Amino acid sequence: MRRTVVIIGSGAAGLFCADGLVTRGDVDVILLEAGADAGTPPPDWLRRDLATPDDADWGLVDADTGRPLLRGRITGGCTSTNSAAALRGQPWCFDEWDIDGWRWDDVAPAFAALETDLQFGDRPGHGSTGPIPITRLSFGPVDTAFAQWAGERGHEWVEDQNAPGMLGVGHWPTNTRPGAVRYGVHEALLPRLRPHLRANTTAKRLLFDGTRCVGVETDTGTISADHVIVCAGSVESPALLLRSGIGPAADLAEAGIPLVHDAPEVGANLQDHPWTVLQIRATDPAAPALRPVNGVLLRYEILGDDRVEVHLYPHQAQPYLPDADAADVFLGLGLMRAISRGSVRLAPDGTTEVHLNHLGDPQDAKAFDLLLDDAQAALDALGDVLVPPDNPWWQDRNQLPDHLESYGHLVGTCRMGTDPGAVVDPTLTVAGVTGVSIADASIMPASPRANTMLTSMMIGLRGAALVADHLSE
């Protein structure tokens, strides 16, 4: 008998998960997307812009600061709104999860399978037949000067930032096509999955018979299912579980939600990569325009701790600030392993609350202070190509919290593990119930020290195989 599998979310993980199951051909797949189908070909903003239309964004904010938290609400999810940085985590990022089946040697084949690396596809550990193109963009004058400064500071030149264990300065790997055109899962996978897609359909809650999931209630009706795979991301996946009665029993009782399974860690363990930018100007207005984003990247460790990796990189401001002119440049600073933890909760009115808690741990503030020192050193050395404003905010480090934003790399709110508190087990099955899996960034026990898109794709790709194996038992 053929089984019906409902997949909730068409982002980096959801589309890879759907593609894996559809390709097998032995299950009927229904793919739900709360946002619109961006179409084929997609609009120009999806391919080129970093200023996302309001109707393609969930409209979330950090409940503690009120700052916007961009999350893609459109086919392709955040891969349709991000900066197309296709960076893998370091091998030790996965080894430290310490979960059988999810160490680096286990997941590395999936990273290779999902890519066509245009520069290194013929090298061990890379792929040349996958749906996601990976390439490196040429340097402009600002990139070249920055790379030279990093080398003079003792950072090694890294030819391939996705090679295992590489730290240093080199080209950003990007999922782009010629002309710096973003090419995410919307274009790579959706065309062949469109017959299974139900766009503009929001999952409200999972439906249970006891502790067995039997379907999904949406804003357009109910859908029966033999299995549901939640791929809604690190905000909406835990929120959906909470609305469905899976979460901390006391919180659900207070919200008037009938309890299906007491799972105290649903929505906890939220991790992000805090990010800020220093807005400066190029001495040559044409210099940054040669390469809008993702040219040069410096990855290195800070605080003498190999767990604390940071990113430092310049790029043109215009993709983020439409009113900027060609000479406006951002120097981006990202803390790629924060100690602070936040949460996703349901507000009393049932809406979703996100508490990022950036800099909640003093070590994160200390790391950023050192990172700002390095950024200032770069600006001091690059006076021929970059000019800071008068009295910049970063001269007063107390202003950092007012300028800190989310990198958009939220993970961990449905943590995978083998301990009693884990929300999903290593097969991605939700603990305490049957018929539900989660396959997205929310299952990561700890954040990779890299942009999270490729890791989310890997989880979706492997999640399809794990669910298929479960259904065949």
C-alpha positions in Angstrom: 0.0 0.0 0.0 1.4 3.4 -0.9 1.9 5.8 1.9 1.2 9.5 2.0 3.9 11.8 3.3 3.2 15.4 4.1 6.3 17.7 4.1 5.8 21.1 5.8 8.1 23.7 4.4 9.8 24.2 1.0 13.1 25.6 2.2 16.7 24.3 2.0 15.8 21.1 3.9 12.2 20.7 2.8 12.9 20.6 -0.9 15.8 18.3 -0.6 13.7 16.0 1.6 10.8 16.1 -0.9 13.1 15.5 -3.8 14.6 12.4 -2.2 11.2 10.9 -1.5 9.7 11.7 -4.9 12.7 10.3 -6.6 12.2 7.0 -4.8 8.7 6.8 -6.3 7.2 4.6 -3.6 5.3 7.2 -1.6 2.9 10.0 -2.4 4.4 13.4 -1.4 2.4 16.5 -0.5 4.6 19.6 0.0 3.1 22.5 1.9 4.5 26.0 1.7 3.0 28.9 3.7 4.2 31.5 1.2 3.7 31.9 -2.5 5.2 30.0 -5.3 7.8 32.4 -6.7 7.4 30.8 -10.2 9.7 29.7 -13.0 11.6 31.8 -13.8 11.5 33.6 -10.4 11.3 37.4 -10.0 14.5 39.3 -10.5 14.7 40.2 -6.8 14.9 36.6 -5.8 17.9 36.1 -8.1 19.8 39.3 -7.4 18.6 41.3 -4.4 19.2 41.1 -0.6 16.3 43.5 0.1 13.4 41.1 0.5 9.7 42.1 -0.2 7.5 42.1 2.8 5.2 39.4 1.4 8.2 37.0 1.2 9.1 37.5 4.9 7.4 36.0 8.0 7.6 39.4 9.6 9.2 38.1 12.8 11.0 40.2 15.4 13.3 39.5 18.3 10.9 39.8 21.2 13.5 41.3 23.5 14.8 44.0 21.1 12.1 44.5 18.5 14.6 44.1 15.7 13.4 42.4 12.5 14.3 38.8 12.0 14.2 37.9 8.3 12.8 34.5 7.5 11.9 33.5 4.0 8.2 32.9 3.5 8.2 31.8 -0.1 9.2 28.7 -2.1 12.9 28.1 -1.4 12.5 29.5 2.1 15.6 31.4 3.3 17.6 30.2 0.3 15.5 32.6 -1.7 16.3 35.6 0.6 19.8 35.0 1.8 23.2 36.1 0.5 24.0 32.8 -1.3 27.0 31.9 1.0 27.5 28.2 0.4 29.9 27.4 3.3 30.3 24.1 5.0 30.9 23.6 8.7 34.2 22.3 9.9 34.5 18.5 10.4 34.7 18.9 14.2 31.4 20.8 14.1 29.7 17.5 13.4 32.0 15.2 15.3 31.2 17.2 18.5 27.6 16.4 18.1 28.8 12.9 19.1 25.8 11.1 17.5 26.1 7.9 15.6 25.3 8.5 12.0 25.9 12.2 12.2 29.6 12.6 12.5 31.7 14.2 9.7 32.5 10.9 8.0 28.7 10.1 8.0 27.5 13.4 6.6 30.4 14.3 4.2 29.0 12.2 1.3 25.8 14.2 1.4 27.6 17.5 1.2 29.3 16.2 -1.9 26.1 14.8 -3.4 24.2 18.0 -3.2 26.7 20.2 -5.1 28.3 20.8 -8.4 31.5 22.6 -7.4 32.7 24.5 -10.5 36.2 24.9 -9.3 36.9 21.8 -7.2 34.3 19.3 -8.2 36.9 16.8 -9.3 38.7 16.8 -5.9 38.1 14.3 -3.1 35.2 15.4 -0.9 33.5 17.5 -3.5 30.8 16.8 -6.0 30.3 17.5 -9.7 26.8 16.2 -10.3 24.6 17.7 -7.6 21.8 20.2 -8.1 23.4 23.2 -6.3 26.2 25.0 -8.2 29.0 26.2 -6.1 31.5 28.8 -7.4 33.8 31.6 -6.3 33.4 35.2 -7.5 36.3 37.3 -8.7 37.9 39.8 -6.4 37.5 43.6 -6.7 40.1 46.1 -5.4 38.6 46.1 -1.9 38.7 42.3 -1.7 42.3 42.2 -3.0 43.5 44.8 -0.4 41.6 43.0 2.4 43.1 39.6 1.5 46.6 41.2 1.4 46.1 42.7 4.9 44.9 39.3 6.3 48.0 37.7 4.9 50.2 40.3 6.5 48.5 39.5 9.8 49.6 35.9 9.5 46.4 34.3 8.1 47.0 31.6 5.6 45.6 31.8 2.0 42.9 29.2 1.6 42.2 28.1 -1.9 39.1 26.2 -1.0 37.1 27.3 2.1 35.0 24.2 1.9 38.0 21.8 2.3 37.9 20.1 5.7 39.7 22.0 8.4 40.4 25.1 6.5 40.8 28.4 8.3 42.2 31.6 6.8 41.5 34.1 4.0 40.1 33.2 0.6 37.1 33.3 -1.7 33.6 32.8 -0.4 32.0 29.7 -1.9 28.6 30.8 -3.3 25.6 29.1 -4.8 25.4 31.4 -7.7 25.4 31.3 -11.5 27.3 33.7 -13.9 26.5 37.3 -13.0 26.3 36.6 -9.3 22.8 35.3 -9.7 21.5 33.5 -6.6 20.6 29.9 -7.4 18.9 28.2 -4.4 16.6 25.2 -4.0 13.7 27.1 -5.6 15.4 27.0 -9.0 17.4 23.8 -8.5 14.7 21.5 -7.2 11.2 23.0 -7.3 10.5 22.7 -11.1 10.3 18.9 -10.9 8.5 19.0 -7.5 5.8 21.6 -8.4 3.1 18.9 -9.0 3.4 18.0 -5.3 3.4 21.6 -4.1 0.5 23.3 -2.2 1.6 27.0 -1.9 -0.1 29.6 0.3 -1.0 26.8 2.7 -0.1 27.3 6.3 0.2 24.3 8.7 -1.7 25.2 11.9 -1.1 22.1 13.9 -0.5 18.4 13.6 -3.4 16.0 14.2 -3.1 13.1 16.5 -5.0 9.9 17.4 -3.5 9.4 20.8 0.2 9.8 20.2 0.0 8.8 16.5 0.1 11.6 14.0 -2.6 11.1 11.4 -2.4 14.4 9.5 -2.1 18.1 9.4 -4.6 20.9 10.0 -4.0 23.8 7.6 -5.6 27.2 7.0 -7.4 25.7 4.0 -8.5 22.3 5.5 -7.1 19.1 6.8 -4.8 16.6 5.2 -4.5 12.9 6.2 -1.0 11.5 6.2 0.8 8.3 7.1 3.8 10.3 8.0 4.6 14.0 8.5 8.0 15.6 8.0 8.3 19.0 9.6 10.9 21.2 7.7 9.6 24.6 8.7 12.9 25.9 10.2 14.1 26.7 13.7 11.2 29.1 14.5 8.2 27.5 12.9 9.1 23.9 13.5 9.1 24.2 17.3 6.1 26.6 17.2 4.1 23.9 15.2 5.0 21.3 17.8 3.9 23.6 20.6 0.6 24.4 18.9 0.1 20.6 18.4 0.5 19.7 22.1 4.2 18.7 22.1 6.3 20.8 24.4 6.6 21.8 28.1 3.5 20.5 29.8 3.1 23.6 32.1 3.5 26.0 29.2 0.9 24.2 27.1 -1.5 24.0 30.0 -1.2 27.8 30.5 -1.9 28.3 26.8 -4.9 26.0 26.9 -3.4 23.5 24.5 -4.2 19.8 25.1 -1.1 17.8 25.9 0.0 15.1 23.5 3.6 14.7 24.9 5.5 16.5 27.5 8.8 17.6 25.8 10.4 20.3 27.9 13.1 21.2 25.4 10.9 22.0 22.4 11.8 25.6 21.6 14.8 25.7 23.9 18.5 25.7 22.9 18.0 28.4 20.2 21.4 29.3 18.8 22.3 32.0 16.2 25.3 33.7 14.8 25.2 37.3 16.0 26.3 39.7 13.3 27.1 43.4 12.8 28.4 45.6 10.1 30.6 48.7 10.0 29.4 51.1 7.3 32.3 52.7 5.6 33.1 54.1 2.1 35.4 53.1 -0.7 37.8 55.7 -1.9 37.1 54.5 -5.5 33.3 54.4 -6.0 33.7 51.8 -8.7 35.7 49.4 -6.5 33.0 47.6 -4.5 30.6 47.5 -7.4 32.7 44.9 -9.0 31.5 42.4 -6.5 28.3 43.0 -4.5 28.7 40.2 -1.9 30.6 37.1 -1.1 34.0 37.9 -2.5 36.7 37.6 0.2 36.2 35.8 3.5 38.5 35.6 6.6 37.7 32.7 8.9 39.7 32.4 12.1 39.6 31.4 15.8 39.5 33.9 18.6 40.0 33.9 22.3 42.5 31.1 21.8 39.6 28.7 21.6 39.0 26.5 18.5 35.3 26.5 19.3 35.0 30.3 18.8 35.3 31.0 15.1 34.6 34.4 13.6 34.1 35.8 10.1 35.4 39.2 8.8 34.7 40.4 5.3 33.9 43.5 3.2 31.1 43.8 0.7 29.0 46.4 -1.1 26.2 47.9 0.9 23.7 48.4 -1.9 22.2 44.9 -1.9 21.1 45.5 1.7 20.5 49.3 1.5 18.8 50.3 -1.7 19.4 54.0 -0.9 23.2 53.5 -0.6 25.4 54.6 -3.4 28.1 52.6 -5.1 30.9 53.7 -2.7 29.1 52.5 0.4 30.7 49.4 1.9 29.9 47.1 4.8 32.6 45.4 6.8 30.8 42.4 8.1 31.6 40.8 11.5 30.1 37.4 12.5 30.5 35.3 15.6 30.1 31.8 14.3 29.9 30.0 17.6 28.0 31.9 20.3 27.6 30.6 23.9 24.4 32.4 24.5 21.1 30.5 24.1 17.6 31.8 23.3 14.2 30.3 22.8 11.1 30.1 20.7 7.8 30.3 22.7 4.1 30.8 22.2 2.8 34.1 23.4 -0.5 34.2 25.4 -2.4 35.0 22.2 -0.8 32.0 20.4 1.6 33.9 18.2 5.2 32.9 18.0 7.8 34.7 20.2 11.5 34.5 19.4 14.0 35.4 22.1 17.5 35.5 20.5 19.4 36.5 23.7 22.4 37.7 21.8 25.3 38.5 24.1 23.5 36.8 27.0 26.8 35.1 27.9 29.7 37.4 28.7 32.1 35.4 26.5 30.2 36.4 23.4 30.6 40.1 24.2 34.3 39.5 24.9 34.7 37.8 21.5 32.9 40.6 19.7 35.2 43.1 21.4 38.2 41.4 20.0 36.6 41.1 16.6 35.9 44.8 16.6 39.6 45.4 17.4 40.6 43.3 14.4 38.1 45.2 12.2 39.5 48.5 13.3 43.0 47.2 12.5 41.8 46.3 9.0 40.4 49.8 8.5 43.5 51.4 9.8 45.6 49.4 7.3 43.3 49.9 4.3 43.1 53.6 4.3 43.9 53.7 0.6 40.7 51.9 -0.3 38.4 52.3 2.7 37.4 55.4 4.7 35.4 55.1 8.0 32.9 57.8 9.0 33.7 60.5 11.6 33.1 59.3 15.1 31.9 55.8 14.2 29.6 54.0 16.6 32.1 51.1 17.2 34.5 53.5 19.0 32.1 53.2 21.9 31.7 49.4 22.5 28.7 50.0 24.8 26.8 50.7 21.6 27.4 47.1 20.2 24.0 45.7 21.4 22.2 48.5 19.5 23.9 47.5 16.3 23.8 43.7 16.6 21.6 41.7 14.3 20.9 38.1 13.4 22.9 36.4 10.7 19.7 34.4 10.1 21.4 31.1 11.1 18.9 29.9 13.8 19.4 26.3 14.9 18.8 23.9 17.8 15.2 24.4 18.9 14.2 20.7 18.2 17.5 19.3 19.3 18.6 15.8 18.1 20.2 13.4 20.6 20.0 10.1 22.4 19.4 11.5 25.9 15.9 11.8 27.4 15.6 15.5 26.8 16.2 15.3 23.0 13.3 16.3 20.8 14.2 14.0 18.0 16.3 10.8 17.9 19.1 10.2 15.4 16.6 8.9 12.9 14.9 12.3 13.1 11.8 10.8 14.7 10.0 13.0 17.3 10.3 11.5 20.7 7.1 10.4 22.5 4.9 10.2 19.3 4.8 8.2 16.1 4.4 9.3 12.5 6.3 12.6 12.8 9.9 13.5 11.9 11.8 16.8 11.8 14.4 17.4 9.1 15.7 21.0 9.2 18.1 23.3 11.0 16.2 23.0 14.3 17.5 19.5 14.9 21.2 20.6 15.1 22.5 20.1 18.6 25.1 22.7 18.1 25.5 25.3 15.4 28.1 24.7 12.7 30.8 27.4 12.5 29.5 28.4 9.1 26.5 29.7 7.3 23.8 27.1 7.9 22.3 26.7 4.4 24.4 23.7 3.2 24.0 21.9 6.5 20.3 22.3 6.3 20.3 20.9 2.7 22.4 18.0 4.0 19.8 17.3 6.8 17.0 17.3 4.2 18.8 15.0 1.9 19.6 12.5 4.7 16.2 12.9 6.2 14.5 11.6 3.1 16.5 8.4 3.3 15.9 8.0 7.0 12.1 8.4 6.6 12.0 6.1 3.6 13.9 3.4 5.6 11.4 3.9 8.4 8.4 3.6 6.2 9.7 0.4 4.6 10.1 -1.4 7.9 
